[in-house]
Amino acid sequence: MKKNMSRRNFVGVGAVAAASLMLPGCASDGGDTTEQAAEETATEATTEEAASEEPKPLTKIRMAYGGAGHITTEVAMDQGYLAEEGVEVEFVQFENNVDCFAGVFSDKVDVLASQGTNMPLQQIGSGNELVIFGRYMMQGCMPIVAKTGTKWNGPEDLLGKTLASSGNEYAVMGPLLDAGHDPLNEINLMVLNNHADRLEAVRAGEADYAIVGTSQNYNVSQMDDLEVMAYESDVTPNYSCCVADCSAEFLANNRDALKGLLRAWLRALSFYNRNKDYCIELNAKNVNSPKEYIEIFANNDHYKMMVDPGRSVVDRAWNWMGELGFLDEGWENINLDDHIDISLYEEALEEVTAAHGDEDPEFYEQCAKDFAELNA
C-alpha cells in the first residue's frame, strides 16, 4: 500500500532549529557521491585549518524558520562558510508567514528567505519598508494537479473550471491576463490555505485542478487517482519563488553582515550542485524527513535555487499582482526599485568569485551571466 506522508511527518522541529531550514534546490547534471562529498569536505577543512587566521567576530542574523528548511543555509552551516564570512545564523520559529512579517517590524527576526515573492510584495504594496536583497529559489517545484487521465493543453484549460489554490498565483494568472483573459472572473477559485485539502478537493470532485506547494510532490506521486499536468514554471519560467528580504533599517545597519550571508549562500549553492546526494541527505536529517520525500523535487528540473535577487522577474510579478488586484490601491505610485537592492548581491558575487571562483569556475561564470540578464 502506498504511503501518503503528511506535512507533520515531513517537518522536524526542536533540535532541528539549531541546524536546519529547507525547501527547494536547483537541478544538476549529476553530483559526487556522499562519500566523495565527505572527502571533499575533509580536504577543504584541512586546507582551511592549515591556512587559518584569527577567526572573524561573528555577527548574528536571526532568520525566520517556518519548518520547511533552507538548504543553502544548512550547507553553509555544515561547511563552515557562515563562520568564515563572519556570520552566525539563529533560526526563529514562527507558526505562519503572517507572523514572520510581523516579526520583521517588531524586532523579533531580521531576515526572511522562504516566504515566497507575493507576500513580500504585498507588504511593500501596503507601504512597509521592506527590501529584497537576494533570494532562495527562482523556481519551486509547484505542480498543477488534476485527476489522472485529464488532458492538459496549457493554462487556458483552467478557464471555466474550479481551481483549488491560494487564490493569488500570479505565475499562472499573469500569462492569462496578458493573453486578454480575466482570470479572476473566468476561473472559479476555491481558496484553501491547506495544500493537502486542495488535493482532496480534486480527488472528491469538488475542484477540477489544484496548485500545491513543492512539499506535496511526494504525496501526489503516491495517489494513483491524481496526476501532475504541469508546473508553475512551465507556465512562467523563472517566476520568482522565494526572495530574501529584511527591513530597510536592518539592511542599512548591517550591509557587511548581509553581504557575508550572500557570499556564504553562493558558496553553499556551488557545493550543493557538486554534491547533491550529500546535501539531500543532510537536509533529510535536519528536517527529519525520508530522503525520498526530498529527492522527488530536488531532482526535478523545475526546482531551481538561486541567490540572485533578480530585479526583472520581481518587477514582472509586481506588475501582474497589481493588475490582478492582489496589491493595495495606490501600488502603482510606489517605486519598486526603492525596495530592491541588487548592489549588495553584485558586490558579494564579485568578492566571492575573486576569493573562491577557482573552486567552481563554471558556477560563478553562470552567476555573472544570470545577474546581467536578470537585473538589466
Residue frames relative to the residue before (quaternion, step in Angstrom):
aa qw qx qy qz dx dy dz
M 1.0000 0.0000 0.0000 0.0000 0.00 0.00 0.00
K 0.4310 -0.7067 0.4962 0.2618 3.56 -0.93 0.86
K 0.3619 -0.7477 0.5281 0.1762 3.49 -1.13 0.81
N 0.2003 -0.7532 0.6161 0.1141 3.54 -0.95 0.94
M 0.1794 -0.8181 0.5406 0.0795 3.57 -0.30 1.27
S 0.3418 -0.7366 0.5490 0.1980 3.53 -0.84 0.97
R 0.6619 -0.4738 0.3885 0.4318 3.57 -1.33 0.25
R 0.6078 0.5631 -0.3658 0.4239 3.59 1.06 -0.70
N 0.6348 0.5186 -0.3326 0.4664 3.58 1.05 -0.73
F 0.6784 0.5299 -0.2872 0.4200 3.56 1.04 -0.80
V 0.7654 0.4113 -0.2089 0.4487 3.56 0.81 -1.00
G 0.1615 -0.7558 0.6277 0.0927 3.54 -0.92 0.95
V 0.1102 -0.7977 0.5904 0.0540 3.60 -0.93 0.80
G 0.6380 0.5377 -0.3781 0.4010 3.55 -1.26 -0.25
A 0.8420 0.1004 -0.0422 0.5284 3.54 -0.44 -1.23
V 0.5657 0.6159 -0.3825 0.3930 3.58 1.16 -0.56
A 0.5872 0.6176 -0.3745 0.3654 3.58 1.02 -0.75
A 0.6774 0.4837 -0.3015 0.4650 3.58 1.11 -0.52
A 0.8259 0.2727 -0.1128 0.4805 3.57 1.15 -0.36
S 0.8049 0.3464 -0.1676 0.4518 3.65 1.06 -0.11
L 0.1493 0.6930 -0.7038 0.0455 3.39 -1.62 -0.15
M 0.1881 0.8209 -0.5252 0.1222 3.61 -0.87 0.79
L 0.2255 0.6670 -0.7099 0.0179 3.42 -1.47 -0.03
P 0.9141 -0.1009 0.0602 0.3881 3.53 -1.06 -0.68
G 0.0675 -0.8104 0.5814 0.0259 3.71 -1.28 0.48
C 0.5468 -0.6721 0.3834 0.3198 3.59 -1.03 0.60
A 0.5738 -0.6267 0.4170 0.3227 3.52 -1.16 0.74
S 0.1266 -0.7843 0.6038 0.0650 3.52 -1.16 0.63
D 0.5506 -0.6374 0.4272 0.3287 3.55 -1.16 0.57
G 0.7968 -0.0844 0.0521 0.5961 3.55 1.20 0.03
G 0.0764 -0.8027 0.5864 0.0771 3.55 -0.97 -0.73
D 0.5766 -0.5858 0.4391 0.3628 3.54 -1.19 0.49
T 0.5561 -0.5640 0.4760 0.3822 3.52 -1.26 0.33
T 0.6771 -0.4729 0.3583 0.4354 3.56 -1.28 0.23
E 0.6471 0.5207 -0.3268 0.4509 3.59 1.00 -0.80
Q 0.6532 0.5058 -0.3140 0.4679 3.56 0.99 -0.84
A 0.6328 0.5317 -0.3284 0.4571 3.54 1.03 -0.81
A 0.6413 0.5227 -0.3250 0.4582 3.55 0.99 -0.83
E 0.6376 0.5182 -0.3230 0.4697 3.57 1.05 -0.81
E 0.6418 0.5188 -0.3253 0.4617 3.57 0.98 -0.85
T 0.6380 0.5302 -0.3205 0.4573 3.54 0.99 -0.89
A 0.6751 0.4966 -0.2968 0.4577 3.58 0.90 -0.93
T 0.6461 0.5247 -0.3168 0.4548 3.58 1.01 -0.84
E 0.6548 0.5072 -0.3085 0.4678 3.56 0.94 -0.93
A 0.6578 0.5197 -0.3145 0.4452 3.55 0.93 -0.89
T 0.6502 0.5156 -0.3200 0.4572 3.59 0.99 -0.87
T 0.6478 0.5213 -0.3122 0.4594 3.57 0.97 -0.89
E 0.6761 0.4983 -0.2925 0.4571 3.54 0.92 -0.95
E 0.6285 0.5338 -0.3420 0.4506 3.58 1.03 -0.76
A 0.6661 0.5243 -0.3093 0.4310 3.54 0.94 -0.94
A 0.7772 0.3112 -0.1669 0.5208 3.57 1.04 -0.74
S 0.3448 0.7862 -0.4676 0.2106 3.55 1.23 0.28
E 0.2142 -0.7305 0.6347 0.1327 3.47 -1.27 0.69
E 0.7277 -0.3465 0.2947 0.5133 3.53 -1.23 -0.27
P 0.4729 -0.6845 0.4618 0.3073 3.63 -0.79 0.92
K 0.5149 -0.6400 0.4755 0.3149 3.52 -1.12 0.74
P 0.4927 -0.5949 0.5157 0.3706 3.58 -1.11 0.50
L 0.3802 -0.7632 0.4844 0.1958 3.56 -0.90 0.93
T 0.2294 -0.7290 0.6294 0.1403 3.54 -1.08 0.84
K 0.3263 -0.7687 0.5188 0.1829 3.58 -0.68 1.06
I 0.0723 -0.7530 0.6534 0.0284 3.53 -1.06 0.92
R 0.2519 -0.7647 0.5774 0.1357 3.56 -0.74 1.08
M 0.0807 -0.8160 0.5724 -0.0043 3.56 -0.63 1.17
A 0.5030 -0.6624 0.4662 0.3014 3.57 -0.95 0.88
Y 0.1284 -0.7746 0.6182 0.0371 3.52 -1.01 0.93
G 0.1073 -0.8360 0.5376 0.0253 3.55 -0.48 1.19
G 0.6652 -0.5374 0.3020 0.4213 3.57 1.21 0.16
A 0.6759 0.5024 -0.3024 0.4464 3.60 1.18 -0.28
G 0.5354 -0.6714 0.3803 0.3434 3.59 1.24 -0.09
H 0.1455 -0.7582 0.6302 0.0831 3.55 -1.37 0.22
I 0.2992 -0.8393 0.4222 0.1667 3.53 0.13 1.35
T 0.6661 0.4979 -0.3399 0.4392 3.63 0.89 -0.75
T 0.6371 0.4954 -0.3358 0.4857 3.59 1.08 -0.60
E 0.6182 0.5449 -0.3438 0.4503 3.58 1.00 -0.77
V 0.6866 0.4709 -0.2827 0.4764 3.57 0.87 -0.95
A 0.6370 0.5288 -0.3283 0.4547 3.59 1.00 -0.81
M 0.6274 0.5007 -0.3281 0.4980 3.59 1.12 -0.62
D 0.6850 0.5208 -0.2828 0.4237 3.54 0.79 -1.10
Q 0.7556 0.3911 -0.1979 0.4867 3.57 0.97 -0.89
G 0.5153 -0.6781 0.3988 0.3399 3.59 1.27 -0.03
Y 0.3782 0.7535 -0.4730 0.2558 3.59 1.25 0.20
L 0.6263 0.5473 -0.3494 0.4314 3.59 0.96 -0.78
A 0.6717 0.4938 -0.3003 0.4636 3.56 0.86 -0.95
E 0.6385 0.5277 -0.3260 0.4556 3.59 1.01 -0.80
E 0.7113 0.4293 -0.2455 0.4995 3.56 1.11 -0.67
G 0.5380 -0.6673 0.3795 0.3482 3.58 1.28 0.16
V 0.5885 0.5716 -0.3522 0.4504 3.57 1.21 0.54
E 0.1002 -0.7455 0.6552 0.0695 3.52 -1.15 0.75
V 0.1889 -0.7828 0.5841 0.1012 3.59 -0.80 1.01
E 0.1027 -0.7597 0.6408 0.0407 3.51 -0.94 1.00
F 0.2936 -0.7741 0.5359 0.1653 3.58 -0.70 1.06
V 0.1436 -0.7677 0.6224 0.0517 3.53 -1.01 0.93
Q 0.3007 -0.7902 0.5108 0.1559 3.57 -0.63 1.11
F 0.0395 -0.7638 0.6442 0.0033 3.52 -1.13 0.85
E 0.5142 -0.6619 0.4524 0.3046 3.56 -1.10 0.62
N 0.8119 0.0035 0.0242 0.5832 3.59 1.07 -0.62
N 0.6783 -0.5206 0.3451 0.3870 3.54 -1.31 0.30
V 0.5764 0.5791 -0.3851 0.4290 3.58 1.08 -0.59
D 0.6657 0.4927 -0.2947 0.4767 3.57 0.97 -0.86
C 0.5866 0.5795 -0.3688 0.4290 3.59 1.11 -0.66
F 0.7106 0.4475 -0.2700 0.4709 3.58 0.81 -0.96
A 0.6004 0.5318 -0.3609 0.4759 3.57 1.09 -0.62
G 0.6425 0.5477 -0.3112 0.4363 3.56 1.07 -0.78
V 0.6017 0.5671 -0.3560 0.4355 3.58 1.09 -0.68
F 0.7762 0.3533 -0.1758 0.4916 3.56 0.93 -0.91
S 0.6846 0.3991 -0.3068 0.5273 3.59 1.27 0.31
D 0.5216 -0.6916 0.3706 0.3351 3.57 1.29 0.55
K 0.4463 0.6690 -0.4787 0.3524 3.58 0.97 0.87
V 0.7784 0.0701 -0.0349 0.6229 3.56 1.26 -0.37
D 0.3907 -0.7537 0.4902 0.1973 3.58 -1.12 0.68
V 0.8246 0.1290 -0.0031 0.5509 3.56 0.84 -1.04
L 0.1406 -0.7395 0.6523 0.0884 3.54 -1.15 0.79
A 0.0253 0.8381 -0.5433 0.0416 3.59 -0.85 0.87
S 0.7365 0.3648 -0.2274 0.5223 3.61 1.23 0.06
Q 0.5292 0.6633 -0.3779 0.3704 3.57 1.20 0.44
G 0.6509 -0.5621 0.3080 0.4069 3.56 1.10 0.69
T 0.5194 -0.5884 0.5019 0.3634 3.52 -1.32 -0.47
N 0.6408 0.5611 -0.3416 0.3973 3.58 0.97 -0.79
M 0.6795 0.4892 -0.3112 0.4496 3.61 0.92 -0.78
P 0.6344 0.4958 -0.3526 0.4768 3.65 0.91 -0.68
L 0.6666 0.4971 -0.3116 0.4599 3.59 0.95 -0.82
Q 0.6224 0.5188 -0.3465 0.4727 3.59 1.07 -0.62
Q 0.6156 0.5303 -0.3426 0.4716 3.57 1.08 -0.67
I 0.6552 0.4925 -0.3051 0.4847 3.58 0.96 -0.86
G 0.6608 0.5193 -0.2991 0.4520 3.57 0.98 -0.85
S 0.6625 0.4891 -0.2942 0.4851 3.56 1.24 -0.48
G 0.6164 -0.5893 0.3271 0.4071 3.57 1.31 0.06
N 0.4798 0.6731 -0.4431 0.3470 3.59 1.23 0.13
E 0.4493 -0.7030 0.4943 0.2441 3.57 -1.08 0.82
L 0.1989 0.7633 -0.5699 0.2301 3.52 0.40 1.33
V 0.1209 -0.7967 0.5903 0.0455 3.58 -1.03 0.83
I 0.2989 -0.7254 0.5983 0.1629 3.56 -0.96 0.97
F 0.0272 -0.8337 0.5512 -0.0205 3.61 -0.72 1.06
G 0.7928 0.0370 -0.0157 0.6082 3.60 1.25 -0.12
R 0.2516 -0.7592 0.5611 0.2132 3.53 -1.15 -0.50
Y 0.4217 -0.6643 0.5567 0.2661 3.52 -1.44 0.17
M 0.8093 0.0034 0.0304 0.5866 3.57 0.90 -0.95
M 0.3494 -0.6834 0.5965 0.2345 3.50 -1.15 0.70
Q 0.7808 0.0454 -0.0145 0.6230 3.55 1.07 -0.80
G 0.2713 -0.6823 0.6459 0.2091 3.52 -1.09 0.76
C 0.4606 -0.6324 0.5243 0.3362 3.55 -1.27 -0.26
M 0.1506 0.8437 -0.4914 0.1554 3.56 0.76 1.17
P 0.2176 -0.8279 0.5047 0.1118 3.60 -0.31 1.21
I 0.2872 -0.6635 0.6586 0.2085 3.49 -1.36 0.56
V 0.1130 -0.8506 0.5127 -0.0297 3.53 -0.42 1.31
A 0.0280 0.7665 -0.6415 0.0126 3.56 -1.17 0.69
K 0.6797 -0.4527 0.3499 0.4590 3.55 -1.27 0.01
T 0.6191 -0.5687 0.4010 0.3640 3.54 -1.10 0.75
G 0.7612 0.3407 -0.2736 0.4792 3.54 -0.94 0.94
T 0.4979 0.6433 -0.4341 0.3870 3.58 1.27 -0.16
K 0.3297 -0.7379 0.5538 0.2002 3.57 -0.96 0.87
W 0.1660 -0.7936 0.5821 0.0623 3.58 -0.89 0.97
N 0.1176 -0.8070 0.5778 0.0344 3.54 -0.80 1.09
G 0.7241 -0.3217 0.2412 0.5603 3.55 1.23 -0.42
P 0.7467 -0.4304 0.2590 0.4360 3.60 -1.25 0.13
E 0.5405 0.6182 -0.4072 0.3999 3.61 1.19 -0.38
D 0.5462 0.6212 -0.3956 0.3991 3.59 1.21 -0.40
L 0.6056 0.5724 -0.3518 0.4263 3.59 1.21 -0.44
L 0.5551 0.6316 -0.3915 0.3737 3.58 1.15 -0.53
G 0.8153 0.1970 -0.1803 0.5137 3.54 -0.85 1.01
K 0.6485 0.4987 -0.3079 0.4858 3.59 1.30 0.04
T 0.4822 -0.6325 0.5143 0.3209 3.55 -1.34 0.17
L 0.0974 -0.8056 0.5843 -0.0066 3.54 -0.74 1.15
A 0.2284 -0.7521 0.6059 0.1227 3.57 -0.74 1.10
S 0.2566 0.7630 -0.5401 0.2455 3.57 -0.54 1.17
S 0.6685 -0.4559 0.3790 0.4489 3.55 -1.31 -0.29
G 0.4982 -0.6797 0.4035 0.3563 3.55 1.27 -0.37
N 0.7778 0.2928 -0.1791 0.5265 3.62 1.20 -0.17
E 0.2597 0.7800 -0.5243 0.2219 3.58 1.00 0.81
Y 0.1906 -0.8285 0.5194 0.0857 3.57 0.15 1.29
A 0.6013 0.5907 -0.3632 0.3970 3.60 1.11 -0.62
V 0.7058 0.3957 -0.2469 0.5332 3.59 1.20 -0.48
M 0.7259 0.4468 -0.2486 0.4600 3.57 0.90 -0.92
G 0.5775 0.6128 -0.3742 0.3885 3.59 1.10 -0.61
P 0.6860 0.4626 -0.3015 0.4738 3.63 0.79 -0.89
L 0.6147 0.5282 -0.3512 0.4689 3.61 1.08 -0.63
L 0.6212 0.5319 -0.3269 0.4738 3.56 1.06 -0.79
D 0.6658 0.5074 -0.2965 0.4597 3.58 0.92 -0.93
A 0.6756 0.4878 -0.2845 0.4740 3.59 1.17 -0.61
G 0.6402 -0.5694 0.3124 0.4103 3.57 1.28 0.15
H 0.5412 0.6225 -0.4016 0.3979 3.58 1.26 0.15
D 0.3207 -0.6820 0.6148 0.2325 3.52 -1.37 0.21
P 0.1898 -0.8603 0.4560 0.1265 3.59 0.43 1.22
L 0.6483 0.5323 -0.3432 0.4226 3.61 0.96 -0.69
N 0.7300 0.3768 -0.2346 0.5197 3.56 1.19 -0.44
E 0.6957 0.4692 -0.2725 0.4707 3.57 1.18 -0.52
I 0.6955 0.3522 -0.2557 0.5716 3.58 1.30 -0.14
N 0.3380 -0.7100 0.5773 0.2200 3.57 -0.97 0.84
L 0.1628 -0.8324 0.5268 0.0557 3.55 -0.19 1.30
M 0.1247 -0.7439 0.6539 0.0592 3.53 -0.91 1.03
V 0.1609 -0.8265 0.5354 0.0668 3.59 -0.14 1.27
L 0.0886 0.7759 -0.6127 0.1215 3.55 -0.60 1.23
N 0.3838 -0.7467 0.4978 0.2173 3.58 -0.69 1.07
N 0.6982 0.4481 -0.2656 0.4912 3.58 1.04 -0.74
H 0.4206 -0.7445 0.4624 0.2345 3.56 -0.60 1.16
A 0.6251 0.5318 -0.3457 0.4550 3.60 1.01 -0.71
D 0.6187 0.5436 -0.3401 0.4539 3.60 1.08 -0.68
R 0.6094 0.5502 -0.3529 0.4486 3.58 1.09 -0.65
L 0.6455 0.5092 -0.3175 0.4725 3.56 0.98 -0.84
E 0.6679 0.5045 -0.3009 0.4569 3.56 0.93 -0.87
A 0.5985 0.5605 -0.3608 0.4444 3.59 1.11 -0.63
V 0.6553 0.4843 -0.3100 0.4899 3.60 1.03 -0.74
R 0.6544 0.5239 -0.3154 0.4448 3.57 0.91 -0.88
A 0.7114 0.4495 -0.2459 0.4811 3.56 1.08 -0.79
G 0.5175 -0.6626 0.4058 0.3585 3.58 1.27 -0.08
E 0.4758 0.6768 -0.4351 0.3553 3.57 1.27 0.23
A 0.7651 0.1537 -0.1035 0.6167 3.57 1.25 -0.42
D 0.4600 -0.6828 0.4964 0.2751 3.55 -1.16 0.64
Y 0.7941 0.0850 -0.0038 0.6018 3.54 1.08 -0.82
A 0.0952 -0.7588 0.6370 0.0964 3.53 -1.34 0.32
I 0.1836 -0.7200 0.6535 0.1443 3.53 -1.21 0.63
V 0.0029 -0.8214 0.5677 -0.0551 3.57 -0.63 1.14
G 0.6385 -0.5724 0.3849 0.3414 3.52 -1.33 0.37
T 0.7363 -0.4430 0.3161 0.4022 3.51 -1.37 0.33
S 0.6742 0.5331 -0.3010 0.4130 3.57 0.95 -0.88
Q 0.6259 0.5541 -0.3395 0.4312 3.61 1.24 -0.19
N 0.4282 0.7384 -0.4541 0.2553 3.60 1.20 -0.15
Y 0.6547 0.5032 -0.3298 0.4575 3.59 0.91 -0.80
N 0.6465 0.5219 -0.3275 0.4498 3.58 0.91 -0.88
V 0.6458 0.5151 -0.3263 0.4595 3.58 0.92 -0.87
S 0.6553 0.5298 -0.3156 0.4363 3.59 0.95 -0.83
Q 0.6927 0.4647 -0.2647 0.4840 3.58 1.21 -0.48
M 0.6387 0.5040 -0.3244 0.4825 3.60 1.28 0.02
D 0.3280 -0.7868 0.4912 0.1791 3.58 -0.32 1.25
D 0.6956 0.4887 -0.2782 0.4471 3.58 1.12 -0.57
L 0.6951 0.4025 -0.2766 0.5276 3.60 1.27 0.04
E 0.0863 -0.7917 0.6047 0.0122 3.54 -1.17 0.67
V 0.4363 -0.6671 0.5375 0.2751 3.57 -1.10 0.74
M 0.2935 -0.7653 0.5531 0.1493 3.56 -0.72 1.13
A 0.7460 -0.1782 0.1936 0.6118 3.54 0.97 -1.00
Y 0.3860 -0.6724 0.5646 0.2830 3.54 -1.34 -0.09
E 0.6585 -0.5115 0.3616 0.4172 3.56 -1.17 0.50
S 0.6781 0.4999 -0.2991 0.4481 3.58 1.01 -0.76
D 0.5321 0.5663 -0.4266 0.4628 3.61 1.25 -0.07
V 0.6776 0.4729 -0.2756 0.4912 3.55 1.08 -0.78
T 0.7895 0.0168 0.0153 0.6133 3.59 0.97 -0.91
P 0.2501 -0.7675 0.5706 0.1509 3.62 -0.22 1.19
N 0.8278 0.1027 -0.1224 0.5379 3.57 -1.06 0.80
Y 0.1460 0.8555 -0.4860 0.1033 3.56 0.89 0.95
S 0.4431 -0.6896 0.4400 0.3669 3.59 1.30 -0.22
C 0.0910 -0.8345 0.5435 0.0050 3.51 -0.01 1.33
C 0.8270 -0.0944 0.1108 0.5431 3.61 0.22 -1.24
V 0.1732 -0.7760 0.6005 0.0853 3.57 -0.67 1.12
A 0.3739 -0.6696 0.5826 0.2690 3.56 -1.35 0.23
D 0.0621 0.8211 -0.5588 0.0979 3.57 -0.74 1.02
C 0.0498 -0.7649 0.6418 0.0209 3.52 -1.34 0.34
S 0.6352 -0.5000 0.3894 0.4415 3.57 -1.23 0.05
A 0.6110 -0.5551 0.4139 0.3836 3.57 -1.18 0.56
E 0.6329 0.5421 -0.3286 0.4445 3.58 1.03 -0.75
F 0.6674 0.4919 -0.3146 0.4623 3.59 0.89 -0.87
L 0.6463 0.5168 -0.3297 0.4543 3.58 0.94 -0.80
A 0.6598 0.5228 -0.3117 0.4406 3.57 0.92 -0.89
N 0.7490 0.4086 -0.2071 0.4787 3.58 1.03 -0.78
N 0.7880 0.2861 -0.1288 0.5297 3.60 1.23 -0.31
R 0.1505 0.8346 -0.5194 0.1054 3.59 1.01 0.70
D 0.6658 0.5082 -0.3186 0.4438 3.61 0.89 -0.86
A 0.6602 0.5026 -0.3102 0.4640 3.58 0.95 -0.84
L 0.6663 0.4892 -0.3055 0.4727 3.59 0.93 -0.85
K 0.6230 0.5168 -0.3425 0.4769 3.58 1.06 -0.65
G 0.6272 0.5224 -0.3295 0.4744 3.58 1.06 -0.71
L 0.6194 0.5351 -0.3304 0.4700 3.56 1.08 -0.75
L 0.6621 0.5004 -0.3039 0.4678 3.59 0.92 -0.86
R 0.6342 0.5146 -0.3355 0.4694 3.60 0.98 -0.78
A 0.6590 0.5025 -0.3085 0.4669 3.59 0.95 -0.84
W 0.6379 0.5198 -0.3258 0.4655 3.59 1.00 -0.77
L 0.6441 0.5153 -0.3279 0.4605 3.60 0.95 -0.81
R 0.6627 0.4897 -0.3098 0.4743 3.58 0.89 -0.86
A 0.6437 0.5264 -0.3150 0.4575 3.57 1.05 -0.79
L 0.6584 0.5000 -0.3155 0.4659 3.59 0.98 -0.80
S 0.6059 0.5353 -0.3444 0.4772 3.57 1.08 -0.70
F 0.6605 0.4973 -0.3042 0.4732 3.58 0.92 -0.92
Y 0.6255 0.5508 -0.3293 0.4437 3.58 0.97 -0.88
N 0.6800 0.5015 -0.2980 0.4442 3.58 0.83 -0.95
R 0.7171 0.4360 -0.2458 0.4851 3.57 1.09 -0.69
N 0.7886 0.2219 -0.0831 0.5674 3.59 1.24 -0.45
K 0.0403 0.8700 -0.4911 0.0176 3.55 0.95 0.92
D 0.6480 0.5253 -0.3396 0.4345 3.62 0.84 -0.87
Y 0.6443 0.5204 -0.3162 0.4626 3.56 0.93 -0.90
C 0.7006 0.4824 -0.2739 0.4488 3.58 0.87 -0.96
I 0.6159 0.5248 -0.3480 0.4734 3.59 1.09 -0.66
E 0.6575 0.4948 -0.3134 0.4739 3.58 0.96 -0.81
L 0.6126 0.5424 -0.3381 0.4651 3.57 1.05 -0.76
N 0.6918 0.4733 -0.2808 0.4675 3.56 0.85 -0.95
A 0.6286 0.5413 -0.3390 0.4437 3.58 0.96 -0.84
K 0.6538 0.5028 -0.3029 0.4775 3.55 1.01 -0.82
N 0.6820 0.5157 -0.2917 0.4288 3.57 0.89 -0.94
V 0.7739 0.3178 -0.1786 0.5179 3.58 0.97 -0.81
N 0.4459 -0.7295 0.4326 0.2860 3.56 1.30 0.35
S 0.4606 0.6742 -0.4326 0.3824 3.53 0.89 1.03
P 0.5353 -0.5708 0.4896 0.3846 3.60 -1.15 0.47
K 0.5820 -0.6144 0.4081 0.3424 3.56 -0.99 0.83
E 0.6332 0.5645 -0.3369 0.4086 3.59 1.01 -0.82
Y 0.5911 0.5942 -0.3572 0.4122 3.55 1.14 -0.67
I 0.7168 0.4220 -0.2313 0.5046 3.55 1.05 -0.83
E 0.6134 0.5837 -0.3507 0.4001 3.59 0.97 -0.82
I 0.6449 0.5752 -0.3365 0.3741 3.58 0.94 -0.88
F 0.7470 0.3099 -0.2383 0.5377 3.59 1.09 -0.49
A 0.6190 0.5648 -0.3557 0.4140 3.61 1.02 -0.69
N 0.7225 0.4004 -0.2372 0.5113 3.59 1.14 -0.60
N 0.5157 0.6146 -0.4239 0.4203 3.57 1.29 0.24
D 0.5129 -0.6825 0.4280 0.2967 3.60 -0.83 0.95
H 0.5984 0.5778 -0.3668 0.4166 3.60 1.17 -0.39
Y 0.6302 0.5385 -0.3143 0.4627 3.58 1.25 -0.46
K 0.0886 0.8388 -0.5159 0.1496 3.56 -0.36 1.23
M 0.1607 -0.7869 0.5921 0.0660 3.56 -0.41 1.23
M 0.0767 0.7713 -0.6271 0.0767 3.54 -1.18 0.67
V 0.3555 -0.7388 0.5341 0.2062 3.59 -1.11 0.65
D 0.5291 0.6639 -0.3756 0.3717 3.58 1.25 -0.52
P 0.4690 -0.6917 0.4644 0.2931 3.65 -0.80 0.92
G 0.2119 -0.8332 0.4937 0.1308 3.60 1.14 -0.52
R 0.1019 -0.8533 0.5086 0.0524 3.57 0.61 1.14
S 0.6700 0.5282 -0.3266 0.4067 3.63 0.85 -0.87
V 0.6961 0.4518 -0.2992 0.4710 3.62 0.93 -0.77
V 0.6016 0.5257 -0.3588 0.4826 3.60 1.16 -0.53
D 0.6323 0.5331 -0.3202 0.4620 3.55 1.02 -0.82
R 0.6353 0.5218 -0.3205 0.4705 3.60 1.02 -0.81
A 0.6557 0.5060 -0.3074 0.4686 3.57 0.94 -0.89
W 0.6242 0.5581 -0.3204 0.4429 3.57 1.01 -0.88
N 0.6955 0.4737 -0.2751 0.4650 3.57 0.85 -0.97
W 0.6377 0.5104 -0.3313 0.4723 3.58 0.96 -0.79
M 0.6715 0.5052 -0.3065 0.4471 3.57 0.86 -0.94
G 0.6497 0.5168 -0.3169 0.4587 3.56 1.00 -0.80
E 0.6943 0.4782 -0.2723 0.4638 3.56 0.90 -0.95
L 0.6777 0.4775 -0.2834 0.4821 3.59 1.16 -0.57
G 0.5253 -0.6599 0.3975 0.3615 3.58 1.28 -0.12
F 0.4549 0.7012 -0.4388 0.3301 3.59 1.23 0.38
L 0.6887 0.4168 -0.2707 0.5279 3.60 1.30 -0.15
D 0.6232 -0.5555 0.3993 0.3790 3.57 -1.22 0.47
E 0.6262 -0.5284 0.4164 0.3940 3.53 -1.22 0.52
G 0.7529 0.3405 -0.2814 0.4879 3.55 -0.95 0.91
W 0.3608 0.7629 -0.4729 0.2535 3.58 1.28 0.07
E 0.6492 0.5491 -0.3220 0.4164 3.57 1.04 -0.79
N 0.6329 0.5285 -0.3339 0.4567 3.59 1.24 -0.24
I 0.5891 0.5597 -0.3624 0.4565 3.57 1.31 -0.09
N 0.3242 -0.7266 0.5741 0.1932 3.58 -0.92 0.93
L 0.3339 -0.7835 0.4892 0.1880 3.57 -0.25 1.26
D 0.5726 0.6027 -0.3833 0.4024 3.61 1.11 -0.58
D 0.6053 0.5525 -0.3552 0.4497 3.59 1.18 -0.47
H 0.7367 0.3923 -0.2047 0.5114 3.58 1.27 -0.32
I 0.6747 0.3803 -0.3086 0.5522 3.58 1.24 0.38
D 0.0918 -0.7880 0.6083 0.0247 3.58 -0.69 1.10
I 0.0901 -0.8158 0.5704 0.0308 3.58 -0.32 1.24
S 0.5373 0.6515 -0.4046 0.3508 3.60 1.19 -0.38
L 0.6119 0.5624 -0.3525 0.4302 3.58 1.04 -0.73
Y 0.6811 0.4670 -0.2817 0.4885 3.57 0.92 -0.92
E 0.6232 0.5487 -0.3446 0.4378 3.58 0.97 -0.82
E 0.6683 0.4837 -0.2935 0.4829 3.58 0.95 -0.88
A 0.6454 0.5251 -0.3217 0.4519 3.58 0.94 -0.88
L 0.6594 0.5088 -0.3077 0.4600 3.59 0.95 -0.88
E 0.6498 0.5099 -0.3183 0.4653 3.60 0.93 -0.82
E 0.6916 0.4913 -0.2789 0.4500 3.57 0.91 -0.93
V 0.6995 0.4536 -0.2869 0.4719 3.58 0.86 -0.89
T 0.6035 0.5421 -0.3576 0.4626 3.60 1.13 -0.55
A 0.6512 0.5127 -0.3096 0.4661 3.57 0.99 -0.84
A 0.7376 0.4310 -0.2299 0.4662 3.59 0.96 -0.87
H 0.8408 0.1552 -0.0278 0.5179 3.60 0.95 -0.84
G 0.3520 0.7855 -0.4612 0.2152 3.58 1.24 0.10
D 0.6395 0.5456 -0.3354 0.4253 3.58 1.07 -0.65
E 0.5526 0.6059 -0.3968 0.4124 3.60 1.25 -0.26
D 0.7965 -0.0107 0.0589 0.6017 3.59 1.11 -0.69
P 0.1233 -0.8577 0.4935 0.0756 3.61 0.58 1.14
E 0.6481 0.5371 -0.3285 0.4284 3.59 0.93 -0.88
F 0.6407 0.5362 -0.3216 0.4456 3.58 0.98 -0.86
Y 0.7241 0.4460 -0.2578 0.4586 3.57 0.76 -1.03
E 0.5956 0.5386 -0.3604 0.4745 3.59 1.14 -0.57
Q 0.6585 0.4999 -0.3083 0.4707 3.58 0.99 -0.82
C 0.6165 0.5419 -0.3438 0.4562 3.59 1.03 -0.74
A 0.6496 0.5119 -0.3150 0.4655 3.59 1.00 -0.81
K 0.6459 0.5065 -0.3143 0.4769 3.59 1.01 -0.81
D 0.6430 0.5255 -0.3169 0.4581 3.56 0.96 -0.90
F 0.6473 0.5273 -0.3291 0.4411 3.57 0.91 -0.88
A 0.6582 0.5124 -0.3116 0.4551 3.58 0.91 -0.89
E 0.7039 0.4679 -0.2658 0.4636 3.60 0.98 -0.84
L 0.7550 0.4327 -0.2143 0.4435 3.56 0.92 -0.91
N 0.7708 0.3332 -0.1726 0.5148 3.58 1.20 -0.34
A 0.2933 0.7770 -0.5049 0.2352 3.57 1.22 0.47
